[in-house]
Amino acid sequence: MYEISTKKLFLWIKDIKNSSQDIDNFYLLLDLLGGISKGDLIFLKINHQEKVKLNIDLHSLKKKWAEHIQFSKPIQYITGSSYWRNFKFELTTDVLIPRVETEQIVEIATDLMGSKDQKVIFADLGTGSGSIAISLVVENKNWTGLATDIDMNALNIAQKNYQKISSYSDINFYCGNW
């Protein structure tokens, strides 16, 4: 953990806001990499503290922000993680960033099957980070998934995410072409 001056952090935030840069991505960077959420920042304004703890030093955070601005690199790839549904997924450039639209797939599949008590076996073809398969089995305890991807690196990311998010063993991972 790194302690920095709260005043220094808020001055940087003010600079970002004044320069009309993408403030939502900035807050995402602070949350995913720095370990401080927008809610934490609001709390800091109300209950002022001299110092704030971050997961990374301020200089490194600024370098990561500059990388995002200069190269238009998504924050999720810079931080190696993304929030999606109720989970935090590990990411690399080997997988796509889970999008809000992808949540509809989970909702449609759940709605189509009806009762959550029904036993279901499904296949997630091109699983990537595993977001769909993991969400389906975590949210539907009687479901079993077969998650496949042609890229072993992507499959490794999906398996890591599954191990971090779920203690069950109801997804089998396979490397191969559909």
C-alpha atoms as a printed R data frame, in Angstrom:
    type eleno elety resid chain resno       x       y       z
1   ATOM     1    CA   MET     A     1   0.000   0.000   0.000
2   ATOM     2    CA   TYR     A     2   1.133   3.495  -0.799
3   ATOM     3    CA   GLU     A     3   0.176   6.523   1.237
4   ATOM     4    CA   ILE     A     4  -0.229   9.781  -0.591
5   ATOM     5    CA   SER     A     5  -1.530  13.193   0.313
6   ATOM     6    CA   THR     A     6  -5.287  13.423  -0.106
7   ATOM     7    CA   LYS     A     7  -4.813  16.987  -1.290
8   ATOM     8    CA   LYS     A     8  -2.399  15.832  -4.012
9   ATOM     9    CA   LEU     A     9  -4.878  13.195  -5.201
10  ATOM    10    CA   PHE     A    10  -7.774  15.663  -5.348
11  ATOM    11    CA   LEU     A    11  -5.645  18.207  -7.214
12  ATOM    12    CA   TRP     A    12  -4.875  15.575  -9.834
13  ATOM    13    CA   ILE     A    13  -8.571  14.677 -10.109
14  ATOM    14    CA   LYS     A    14  -9.386  18.380 -10.532
15  ATOM    15    CA   ASP     A    15  -6.770  18.671 -13.314
16  ATOM    16    CA   ILE     A    16  -8.284  15.705 -15.134
17  ATOM    17    CA   LYS     A    17 -11.792  17.166 -14.860
18  ATOM    18    CA   ASN     A    18 -10.598  20.600 -16.050
19  ATOM    19    CA   SER     A    19  -8.835  19.130 -19.073
20  ATOM    20    CA   SER     A    20 -12.114  17.584 -20.280
21  ATOM    21    CA   GLN     A    21 -10.602  14.109 -20.330
22  ATOM    22    CA   ASP     A    22 -12.728  11.000 -19.937
23  ATOM    23    CA   ILE     A    23 -13.520  11.246 -16.228
24  ATOM    24    CA   ASP     A    24 -15.456   7.940 -16.109
25  ATOM    25    CA   ASN     A    25 -12.414   6.018 -17.352
26  ATOM    26    CA   PHE     A    26 -10.279   7.968 -14.910
27  ATOM    27    CA   TYR     A    27 -12.450   6.844 -11.988
28  ATOM    28    CA   LEU     A    28 -12.326   3.282 -13.353
29  ATOM    29    CA   LEU     A    29  -8.512   3.427 -13.370
30  ATOM    30    CA   LEU     A    30  -8.460   4.716  -9.796
31  ATOM    31    CA   ASP     A    31 -10.777   1.901  -8.738
32  ATOM    32    CA   LEU     A    32  -9.245  -1.030 -10.637
33  ATOM    33    CA   LEU     A    33  -5.589  -0.114 -10.156
34  ATOM    34    CA   GLY     A    34  -5.509   2.331  -7.266
35  ATOM    35    CA   GLY     A    35  -8.054   0.487  -5.154
36  ATOM    36    CA   ILE     A    36 -10.113   3.592  -4.424
37  ATOM    37    CA   SER     A    37 -13.667   3.846  -5.715
38  ATOM    38    CA   LYS     A    38 -15.658   6.947  -6.582
39  ATOM    39    CA   GLY     A    39 -17.669   6.318  -3.413
40  ATOM    40    CA   ASP     A    40 -14.447   6.234  -1.379
41  ATOM    41    CA   LEU     A    41 -13.480   9.599  -2.878
42  ATOM    42    CA   ILE     A    42 -16.835  11.115  -1.933
43  ATOM    43    CA   PHE     A    43 -16.373   9.778   1.593
44  ATOM    44    CA   LEU     A    44 -12.904  11.362   1.700
45  ATOM    45    CA   LYS     A    45 -14.409  14.740   0.802
46  ATOM    46    CA   ILE     A    46 -16.898  14.445   3.660
47  ATOM    47    CA   ASN     A    47 -14.486  12.978   6.237
48  ATOM    48    CA   HIS     A    48 -11.280  14.691   5.283
49  ATOM    49    CA   GLN     A    49  -8.094  12.771   5.976
50  ATOM    50    CA   GLU     A    50  -4.574  13.987   5.382
51  ATOM    51    CA   LYS     A    51  -3.449  10.756   3.722
52  ATOM    52    CA   VAL     A    52  -5.079   8.159   1.527
53  ATOM    53    CA   LYS     A    53  -3.867   4.623   0.804
54  ATOM    54    CA   LEU     A    54  -3.601   3.374  -2.771
55  ATOM    55    CA   ASN     A    55  -2.582   0.005  -4.177
56  ATOM    56    CA   ILE     A    56  -0.087   1.700  -6.487
57  ATOM    57    CA   ASP     A    57   2.055   4.817  -6.200
58  ATOM    58    CA   LEU     A    58   0.771   8.056  -7.714
59  ATOM    59    CA   HIS     A    59   3.569   8.291 -10.280
60  ATOM    60    CA   SER     A    60   2.683   4.848 -11.676
61  ATOM    61    CA   LEU     A    61  -1.011   5.734 -11.746
62  ATOM    62    CA   LYS     A    62  -0.218   8.873 -13.718
63  ATOM    63    CA   LYS     A    63   1.864   6.844 -16.183
64  ATOM    64    CA   LYS     A    64  -1.014   4.415 -16.685
65  ATOM    65    CA   TRP     A    65  -3.417   7.310 -17.254
66  ATOM    66    CA   ALA     A    66  -1.030   8.852 -19.787
67  ATOM    67    CA   GLU     A    67  -0.867   5.484 -21.577
68  ATOM    68    CA   HIS     A    68  -4.657   5.473 -21.817
69  ATOM    69    CA   ILE     A    69  -4.792   9.040 -23.161
70  ATOM    70    CA   GLN     A    70  -1.824   8.816 -25.519
71  ATOM    71    CA   PHE     A    71  -2.591   5.431 -27.078
72  ATOM    72    CA   SER     A    72  -6.386   5.239 -26.507
73  ATOM    73    CA   LYS     A    73  -5.742   1.939 -24.773
74  ATOM    74    CA   PRO     A    74  -8.767   0.684 -22.807
75  ATOM    75    CA   ILE     A    75  -8.436   1.008 -19.041
76  ATOM    76    CA   GLN     A    76  -9.396  -2.654 -18.667
77  ATOM    77    CA   TYR     A    77  -6.340  -3.760 -20.663
78  ATOM    78    CA   ILE     A    78  -4.090  -1.322 -18.804
79  ATOM    79    CA   THR     A    79  -5.248  -2.617 -15.420
80  ATOM    80    CA   GLY     A    80  -5.666  -6.242 -16.495
81  ATOM    81    CA   SER     A    81  -9.167  -6.419 -15.036
82  ATOM    82    CA   SER     A    82 -12.778  -5.404 -15.530
83  ATOM    83    CA   TYR     A    83 -15.966  -5.299 -13.523
84  ATOM    84    CA   TRP     A    84 -18.825  -7.171 -15.155
85  ATOM    85    CA   ARG     A    85 -22.125  -8.030 -13.516
86  ATOM    86    CA   ASN     A    86 -21.192  -8.748  -9.879
87  ATOM    87    CA   PHE     A    87 -17.684  -9.947 -10.635
88  ATOM    88    CA   LYS     A    88 -14.200  -8.669 -11.263
89  ATOM    89    CA   PHE     A    89 -12.609 -10.502 -14.186
90  ATOM    90    CA   GLU     A    90  -8.931 -10.733 -15.016
91  ATOM    91    CA   LEU     A    91  -8.217  -9.705 -18.604
92  ATOM    92    CA   THR     A    92  -5.396  -9.635 -21.097
93  ATOM    93    CA   THR     A    93  -5.362  -8.627 -24.739
94  ATOM    94    CA   ASP     A    94  -5.961 -12.341 -25.468
95  ATOM    95    CA   VAL     A    95  -9.642 -11.856 -24.547
96  ATOM    96    CA   LEU     A    96 -12.324  -9.299 -25.288
97  ATOM    97    CA   ILE     A    97 -13.495  -6.897 -22.605
98  ATOM    98    CA   PRO     A    98 -16.921  -8.107 -21.394
99  ATOM    99    CA   ARG     A    99 -19.524  -5.560 -22.434
100 ATOM   100    CA   VAL     A   100 -22.937  -4.616 -21.117
101 ATOM   101    CA   GLU     A   101 -24.515  -6.140 -24.230
102 ATOM   102    CA   THR     A   102 -23.004  -9.499 -23.282
103 ATOM   103    CA   GLU     A   103 -25.051  -9.416 -20.088
104 ATOM   104    CA   GLN     A   104 -28.124  -9.817 -22.257
105 ATOM   105    CA   ILE     A   105 -26.868 -13.249 -23.319
106 ATOM   106    CA   VAL     A   106 -26.809 -14.363 -19.688
107 ATOM   107    CA   GLU     A   107 -30.264 -12.906 -19.057
108 ATOM   108    CA   ILE     A   108 -31.762 -14.421 -22.235
109 ATOM   109    CA   ALA     A   109 -30.312 -17.864 -21.463
110 ATOM   110    CA   THR     A   110 -31.623 -17.734 -17.899
111 ATOM   111    CA   ASP     A   111 -35.067 -16.577 -19.053
112 ATOM   112    CA   LEU     A   112 -35.270 -19.260 -21.765
113 ATOM   113    CA   MET     A   113 -34.564 -22.056 -19.301
114 ATOM   114    CA   GLY     A   114 -37.165 -20.813 -16.821
115 ATOM   115    CA   SER     A   115 -36.809 -22.472 -13.426
116 ATOM   116    CA   LYS     A   116 -33.417 -22.106 -11.770
117 ATOM   117    CA   ASP     A   117 -33.927 -25.577 -10.286
118 ATOM   118    CA   GLN     A   118 -33.796 -27.199 -13.725
119 ATOM   119    CA   LYS     A   119 -30.580 -29.063 -14.564
120 ATOM   120    CA   VAL     A   120 -29.001 -27.574 -17.692
121 ATOM   121    CA   ILE     A   121 -25.814 -28.326 -19.613
122 ATOM   122    CA   PHE     A   122 -24.662 -25.522 -21.907
123 ATOM   123    CA   ALA     A   123 -21.694 -24.716 -24.132
124 ATOM   124    CA   ASP     A   124 -19.948 -21.348 -24.217
125 ATOM   125    CA   LEU     A   125 -18.153 -21.303 -27.580
126 ATOM   126    CA   GLY     A   126 -15.273 -18.846 -27.688
127 ATOM   127    CA   THR     A   127 -15.421 -18.298 -23.934
128 ATOM   128    CA   GLY     A   128 -12.634 -15.678 -23.781
129 ATOM   129    CA   SER     A   129 -12.489 -14.419 -20.196
130 ATOM   130    CA   GLY     A   130 -15.208 -16.900 -19.219
131 ATOM   131    CA   SER     A   131 -17.633 -14.160 -18.239
132 ATOM   132    CA   ILE     A   132 -20.730 -15.781 -19.757
133 ATOM   133    CA   ALA     A   133 -20.061 -19.342 -18.581
134 ATOM   134    CA   ILE     A   134 -19.014 -18.236 -15.094
135 ATOM   135    CA   SER     A   135 -22.036 -15.971 -14.673
136 ATOM   136    CA   LEU     A   136 -24.418 -18.705 -15.808
137 ATOM   137    CA   VAL     A   137 -23.120 -21.348 -13.388
138 ATOM   138    CA   VAL     A   138 -22.751 -18.970 -10.448
139 ATOM   139    CA   GLU     A   139 -26.259 -17.562 -10.894
140 ATOM   140    CA   ASN     A   140 -27.847 -20.944 -11.706
141 ATOM   141    CA   LYS     A   141 -26.567 -23.546  -9.250
142 ATOM   142    CA   ASN     A   142 -27.894 -26.564 -11.195
143 ATOM   143    CA   TRP     A   143 -26.232 -25.614 -14.471
144 ATOM   144    CA   THR     A   144 -23.088 -27.175 -15.896
145 ATOM   145    CA   GLY     A   145 -20.989 -25.470 -18.526
146 ATOM   146    CA   LEU     A   146 -18.625 -26.528 -21.258
147 ATOM   147    CA   ALA     A   147 -16.382 -23.554 -22.020
148 ATOM   148    CA   THR     A   148 -14.284 -23.732 -25.164
149 ATOM   149    CA   ASP     A   149 -11.788 -21.465 -26.843
150 ATOM   150    CA   ILE     A   150  -9.313 -21.979 -29.663
151 ATOM   151    CA   ASP     A   151  -6.715 -19.860 -27.844
152 ATOM   152    CA   MET     A   152  -5.018 -21.557 -24.882
153 ATOM   153    CA   ASN     A   153  -4.055 -18.161 -23.408
154 ATOM   154    CA   ALA     A   154  -7.715 -17.125 -23.371
155 ATOM   155    CA   LEU     A   155  -8.690 -20.446 -21.830
156 ATOM   156    CA   ASN     A   156  -6.101 -19.967 -19.077
157 ATOM   157    CA   ILE     A   157  -7.608 -16.548 -18.280
158 ATOM   158    CA   ALA     A   158 -11.103 -18.083 -18.138
159 ATOM   159    CA   GLN     A   159  -9.902 -20.838 -15.797
160 ATOM   160    CA   LYS     A   160  -8.171 -18.313 -13.515
161 ATOM   161    CA   ASN     A   161 -11.327 -16.209 -13.382
162 ATOM   162    CA   TYR     A   162 -13.414 -19.247 -12.572
163 ATOM   163    CA   GLN     A   163 -11.082 -20.302  -9.746
164 ATOM   164    CA   LYS     A   164 -11.210 -16.787  -8.252
165 ATOM   165    CA   ILE     A   165 -14.971 -16.366  -8.562
166 ATOM   166    CA   SER     A   166 -16.448 -19.794  -7.848
167 ATOM   167    CA   SER     A   167 -15.662 -22.659  -5.507
168 ATOM   168    CA   TYR     A   168 -17.760 -25.115  -7.558
169 ATOM   169    CA   SER     A   169 -16.495 -27.422 -10.281
170 ATOM   170    CA   ASP     A   170 -19.357 -27.145 -12.731
171 ATOM   171    CA   ILE     A   171 -17.486 -25.801 -15.778
172 ATOM   172    CA   ASN     A   172 -15.221 -27.941 -17.925
173 ATOM   173    CA   PHE     A   173 -12.731 -26.097 -20.097
174 ATOM   174    CA   TYR     A   174 -11.663 -27.327 -23.523
175 ATOM   175    CA   CYS     A   175  -9.182 -25.909 -25.999
176 ATOM   176    CA   GLY     A   176 -10.211 -26.341 -29.604
177 ATOM   177    CA   ASN     A   177 -12.088 -25.129 -32.625
178 ATOM   178    CA   TRP     A   178 -15.873 -25.438 -32.426
